[in-house]
């Protein structure tokens, strides 16, 4: 099986252990362009200082205000629970829908490990579906194919569909809702990249049973560490709220700020320690006011990249959103034709030019744990394997100047040419 512009896959060498080309020497007297810089400014400081002066540092009124504001941003009608990571949000969501040992969860291998590791917390199993070669997302067809490939006894154990909106490009959530409803599955989406993204004019966070957002340091809305679980189902919200803080039956934080007899509480389940503190929530409130401006700047940078790189041969640019959808542009993930040797050398050459990059992601089926636990190999998910061998993420963050974007655009063609020369030289040895 091949992708556009790529050769057939081979079994001879595992791509995750291929040799890295020699590092190019960095150029002197050049200000580096890091892969990411958080969008923190003076407007973020007063809210954090207020929390410090108030001396209420754990979950409290700012967290409640952040949850309310986030729900209003999504358009109302949703329950929002602030947590300490998107991983926590996914874990709470799966627990709330009743995932159990031996159950199966349809998901993507082209993601960070958190997406699948939370499934393993329950003794359940991720069932990977290959992704679309242009969007990097799972589709209704790929999920259905993965389901049909299961033995009959395993098909009966599928309980959840867990898509990821790669790079901020929304999955076809309307189609996935229909797929899940047809089989009686729950739909939980990993939206770590997808704030604010839209599908059919609806913000991600308004589809499925639960959506998990990330506020990690690299995300559009940044609190350092943090996340949000969002649901329209009050029963799921109540369960996640209880399990968020040790399985305690009510919010216990106010008991420290009242003079009355508020000390009594009951543990109704063995819960988790997933609450978000008010310092992070205050930062989240400030960031939320600017999140659309952050996305707009990311989109402007993406447009400059798409225009400036469109004539360059042997690369594949990320797709823009279809009409009616909105890309969050968390990542600008291009593909370099020529495989791992060219891609790795390209990264080294850009580093020598002072430009930070990254790779998203090493697919889960190539990691030792998933490879050995489930007996997987690169050929099992050929599209995901090939995308990994070719993918490079360029810097894209609101603080980037037009001049820095121009410098990236100027560096890419020469870096790519040198990378191809290095790859040819290595192949000839």
Residue, then its C-alpha position, 0 to 999 in steps of 0.5 A: x500500500x502506498x501514499x501519494x508520492x511515496x514508495x511501498x512499505x517494507x518489513x525489513x527495518x523498524x522505522x522507530x529504530x532507524x539511524x539518525x543522520x549526523x547533526x548539522x552544525x548550528x550557524x552562529x549569530x542567529x536568534x533561534x526560533x523555538x518550536x513553541x513559545x506560550x502566549x503569556x502577557x501582562x494581562x495574565x498576571x493580575x488574576x494570578x496575583x489576586x489568587x495569591x493575595x487571596x491565599x486560596x490556592x487550590x480548587x475554589x471560586x476561580x475554578x468555578x468561574x473558569x468552568x462557567x466561562x468555558x461553558x459559555x464560550x462553547x455556547x451553553x448547554x454543557x457541563x464543564x469540569x476543570x481538571x489537571x490534564x486532558x489525560x485526567x479528563x479522558x480517564x474520568x470520561x471513560x470511568x463515567x461511561x462504565x468502561x470495564x476490563x476486557x472492553x474495547x475502545x476504537x481509536x487512532x494510533x496516530x496520537x500521543x500515548x495518553x489517548x490509549x493509556x487511559x484505556x489500559x487503566x481499566x484493563x480494557x484494550x485500544x483497537x487501532x484504526x488507520x488514519x486518512x493520509x491527508x487529515x491524519x484523522x480516523x474516519x467513519x470508514x477506517x473505524x468501521x473497517x477496524x471493527x469489522x476486522x475484529x473476531x466476533x467475540x471482540x466486536x461484542x466488547x466494543x464500548x467506546x469510539x475515541x477519535x483525536x482531532x489531529x493538529x486541530x483539524x476537526x474529525x467528521x464528528x457528525x458522521x462519527x456520532x451516527x456511527x456510534x449511535x448505530x452500534x450503541x457505542x459511547x463517543x468520547x473525543x480527544x480535543x487536546x489540539x482542537x480549541x477552538x475548532x468547529x465542525x459544521x459550524x459547531x464548536x468541538x466540545x458540542x458533539x458526542x458524550x464527553x470531550x477532553x481539552x488540554x491546557x498544557x504549555x504548548x496549547x492554544x489556551x495555556x495554564x501550564x498543566x490543566x484540562x477540561x472535561x465537557x459533556x451535555x449529559x448531567x449524569x456523566x457530569x455528576x459522576x466525573x465531578x465526584x470522581x475528580x476529587x477522591x470519590x467524595x460525594x460533594x464539593x468539600x473545598x468550601x468547608x475550609x472557608x466557612x465558620x459553620x459545621x461543614x466538615x462532614x463528607x462521604x466517600x462514595x467511590x475510589x476516586x482520583x486527584x484530578x482537580x485544577x487549582x485556582x492559580x491555573x484557573x485564573x490564568x485560564x480565565x485570562x487566556x480564554x478571553x483571547x483564545x479566538x485571537x490566538x487562533x486567528x494568529x495561528x491561522x494567519x501563520x498557517x496561511x503564510x506557510x501554505x502560500x509560501x511553500x505551495x510551489x515547493x516540490x516533494x512536500x505535502x502541505x496540511x489541508x485547510x478545513x472544508x467549508x463550514x469547519x474551522x481548523x484550530x491550527x495547533x500544529x502545522x504538520x507537513x510531510x517530506x517525501x523521501x522517508x525517514x532519512x530525508x525527514x531526519x536530515x531536514x530537521x537537522x538542517x532547520x536546527x542548524x538554521x536556528x529553527x525549532x521543529x518537532x515530529x507528531x507523532x511516533x504512532x502508538x503501534x511502533x512503541x515497545x509497549x503497544x507493539x509487544x502487548x498486542x503483537x503489532x508491526x508497522x504494516x498493520x497501519x501503513x498510512x500511520x507508519x508512512x505519515x510518521x516517517x515523513x512528518x515535520x511540525x513547523x513553529x506556529x504560535x501567536x507570538x511569532x512575528x511575520x519576520x520569523x515566519x519569513x525566515x522559516x519560509x526562506x530556510x525550508x527550501x535550502x534545508x530540504x535540498x541539503x537534506x536530500x543531498x545528505x540522504x543520497x550520500x548516505x544511501x550511496x555508502 
